[in-house]
Amino acid sequence: MFLRKYETVVLINSELGEEAVTKTITRMRDGLASTNGKEIRLEDWGVKRIAYELNGNRRAHYLCF
């Protein structure tokens, strides 16, 4: 059986700090587990400038699952 692989990029407000990043990773992993999904890799891209302003912010912390 062929299973599709999906990628998700999550942007987190950079002003919230590392606690928000850890909490988001936990929530994503819990969501995957509840749907029998499997995490293949997690890439922490760090804080980067975003292309356009979101909620008054020009920077965000990127996570790629």
Accessible surface in RSA format (square Angstrom, percent):
REM  Atomic radii and reference values for relative SASA: ProtOr
REM  Chains: A
REM  Algorithm: Lee & Richards
REM  Probe-radius: 1.40
REM  Slices: 20
REM RES _ NUM      All-atoms   Total-Side   Main-Chain    Non-polar    All polar
REM                ABS   REL    ABS   REL    ABS   REL    ABS   REL    ABS   REL
RES MET A   1   220.52 114.2 133.17  88.1  87.35 208.0 119.89 101.9 100.63 133.3
RES PHE A   2   168.75  84.4 141.57  87.7  27.18  70.7 146.70  88.9  22.06  63.1
RES LEU A   3   129.93  72.4 118.36  84.7  11.57  29.1 119.39  83.8  10.54  28.4
RES ARG A   4   175.27  73.6 151.63  77.3  23.65  56.3  28.15  38.5 147.12  89.2
RES LYS A   5   164.90  80.4 132.84  81.5  32.07  76.3  82.08  73.9  82.83  88.2
RES TYR A   6   175.31  81.8 142.43  81.0  32.88  85.6 120.17  90.3  55.15  68.0
RES GLU A   7   113.67  65.3  83.51  63.2  30.16  71.8  29.00  56.1  84.67  69.1
RES THR A   8    62.98  44.8  58.26  59.1   4.72  11.2  35.13  47.2  27.85  42.1
RES VAL A   9    66.12  43.5  40.38  36.6  25.74  62.0  40.38  35.1  25.74  69.8
RES VAL A  10    29.17  19.2  25.99  23.5   3.18   7.7  29.17  25.3   0.00   0.0
RES LEU A  11    73.05  40.7  44.46  31.8  28.59  71.9  44.65  31.4  28.40  76.4
RES ILE A  12    13.47   7.7   9.63   7.2   3.84   9.3  13.47   9.7   0.00   0.0
RES ASN A  13    54.24  37.4  39.43  38.1  14.81  35.7  18.28  44.0  35.96  34.8
RES SER A  14    36.67  31.0  15.14  20.2  21.53  49.6   7.09  15.1  29.58  41.4
RES GLU A  15   139.67  80.2 102.95  77.9  36.72  87.4  45.40  87.8  94.27  77.0
RES LEU A  16   111.32  62.0  87.11  62.3  24.21  60.9  90.73  63.7  20.59  55.4
RES GLY A  17    36.57  45.1   0.00   N/A  36.57  45.1  35.05  96.2   1.52   3.4
RES GLU A  18   116.58  66.9 110.76  83.8   5.82  13.9  65.51 126.7  51.07  41.7
RES GLU A  19   145.99  83.8 135.31 102.4  10.68  25.4  54.27 105.0  91.72  74.9
RES ALA A  20    19.03  17.5  13.35  20.6   5.68  12.9  18.08  25.5   0.95   2.5
RES VAL A  21     6.26   4.1   6.26   5.7   0.00   0.0   6.26   5.4   0.00   0.0
RES THR A  22    85.19  60.6  83.73  84.9   1.47   3.5  61.89  83.1  23.30  35.2
RES LYS A  23   134.95  65.8 129.57  79.5   5.38  12.8  77.52  69.8  57.43  61.2
RES THR A  24    29.41  20.9  28.36  28.8   1.05   2.5  13.63  18.3  15.78  23.9
RES ILE A  25    28.69  16.3  28.69  21.4   0.00   0.0  28.69  20.7   0.00   0.0
RES THR A  26    68.45  48.7  65.72  66.6   2.73   6.5  49.62  66.6  18.83  28.5
RES ARG A  27   172.73  72.5 162.47  82.8  10.26  24.4  43.11  58.9 129.62  78.6
RES MET A  28    53.81  27.9  49.59  32.8   4.22  10.1  23.55  20.0  30.26  40.1
RES ARG A  29   111.22  46.7 106.20  54.1   5.02  11.9  38.87  53.1  72.35  43.8
RES ASP A  30    87.61  61.4  82.17  81.8   5.44  12.9  28.45  67.0  59.16  59.0
RES GLY A  31    36.01  44.4   0.00   N/A  36.01  44.4  33.17  91.0   2.84   6.4
RES LEU A  32    54.25  30.2  52.46  37.5   1.79   4.5  53.17  37.3   1.08   2.9
RES ALA A  33    71.51  65.7  50.54  78.0  20.97  47.7  56.81  80.0  14.70  38.9
RES SER A  34    91.89  77.6  51.39  68.6  40.50  93.3  51.66 110.0  40.23  56.4
RES THR A  35   103.26  73.4  76.41  77.5  26.86  64.0  73.05  98.1  30.21  45.7
RES ASN A  36   145.70 100.5 112.12 108.4  33.58  80.9  32.08  77.2 113.62 109.8
RES GLY A  37    35.45  43.7   0.00   N/A  35.45  43.7  19.39  53.2  16.06  36.0
RES LYS A  38   169.42  82.7 147.43  90.5  21.99  52.4  92.63  83.4  76.79  81.8
RES GLU A  39    58.65  33.7  30.73  23.2  27.92  66.5  22.12  42.8  36.54  29.8
RES ILE A  40   106.19  60.4  73.25  54.6  32.94  79.4  77.45  55.8  28.74  78.0
RES ARG A  41   113.57  47.7 104.57  53.3   9.00  21.4  52.66  72.0  60.91  36.9
RES LEU A  42    51.90  28.9  22.11  15.8  29.79  74.9  22.11  15.5  29.79  80.2
RES GLU A  43    60.87  34.9  56.44  42.7   4.43  10.5  27.86  53.9  33.01  26.9
RES ASP A  44    83.92  58.8  51.91  51.7  32.01  75.7  27.52  64.8  56.40  56.2
RES TRP A  45   105.39  42.3  84.21  40.8  21.17  49.7  84.97  45.3  20.41  33.1
RES GLY A  46    21.38  26.4   0.00   N/A  21.38  26.4  21.35  58.6   0.03   0.1
RES VAL A  47    68.41  45.0  45.17  40.9  23.24  56.0  45.17  39.2  23.24  63.0
RES LYS A  48    98.01  47.8  94.29  57.9   3.72   8.8  43.05  38.8  54.95  58.5
RES ARG A  49   158.04  66.4 135.21  68.9  22.84  54.4  47.00  64.2 111.04  67.3
RES ILE A  50     8.44   4.8   6.84   5.1   1.60   3.9   7.77   5.6   0.67   1.8
RES ALA A  51    92.64  85.2  54.22  83.7  38.42  87.4  65.80  92.7  26.84  71.1
RES TYR A  52   146.20  68.3 145.22  82.6   0.98   2.6  99.97  75.1  46.23  57.0
RES GLU A  53   101.08  58.0  82.76  62.6  18.32  43.6  19.22  37.2  81.85  66.8
RES LEU A  54    79.46  44.3  76.73  54.9   2.73   6.9  78.19  54.9   1.27   3.4
RES ASN A  55   154.46 106.5 111.51 107.8  42.95 103.4  35.52  85.5 118.94 115.0
RES GLY A  56    56.73  70.0   0.00   N/A  56.73  70.0  23.85  65.4  32.88  73.6
RES ASN A  57    27.31  18.8  24.42  23.6   2.89   7.0   8.22  19.8  19.09  18.5
RES ARG A  58    88.83  37.3  83.61  42.6   5.22  12.4  46.94  64.1  41.89  25.4
RES ARG A  59   118.97  49.9 116.94  59.6   2.03   4.8  48.97  66.9  69.99  42.4
RES ALA A  60     5.81   5.3   5.81   9.0   0.00   0.0   5.81   8.2   0.00   0.0
RES HIS A  61    13.66   7.5  13.66   9.5   0.00   0.0   9.03   9.3   4.62   5.4
RES TYR A  62    36.07  16.8  36.07  20.5   0.00   0.0  19.15  14.4  16.92  20.9
RES LEU A  63     0.00   0.0   0.00   0.0   0.00   0.0   0.00   0.0   0.00   0.0
RES CYS A  64     1.30   1.0   1.30   1.4   0.00   0.0   0.00   0.0   1.30   1.4
RES PHE A  65    22.13  11.1   8.96   5.5  13.18  34.3  21.53  13.1   0.60   1.7
END  Absolute sums over single chains surface
CHAIN  1 A     5418.4       4285.3       1133.1       2887.4       2531.1
END  Absolute sums over all chains
TOTAL          5418.4       4285.3       1133.1       2887.4       2531.1
